[in-house]
């Protein structure tokens, strides 16, 4: 993998391993960017699960079983609530990480 990285950035292995700070900074920033993208996707998936669960709850009808018990899909409400909460928490963590990274980058530039 190191050889592929060296080829991609058109560097020798010595420069790559022994301290070309530009490449090191680029790799670190790319890794952080990929992690932020993954967190964003995960957050969107949880929010989408919440929306689908809420829509299913409103579209599924309740019925009375042969025992005379009312059957309603309340588990969808719980699933929607916790999925939405999880998605929002992951999204907020992602935003905090973005702001922290921006603040560190702004301090380094001074």
Secondary structure, 3 states (H helix, E strand, C coil): CHHHHHHHCCCCHHHHHHCCHHHHHHHHHHHHHHHHHHHHHHHHHHHHHHHHHHHHHHHCCCEECCCCCEECCCHHHHHHHHHHHHHHHHHHHHHHHHHHHHHHHHHHHC
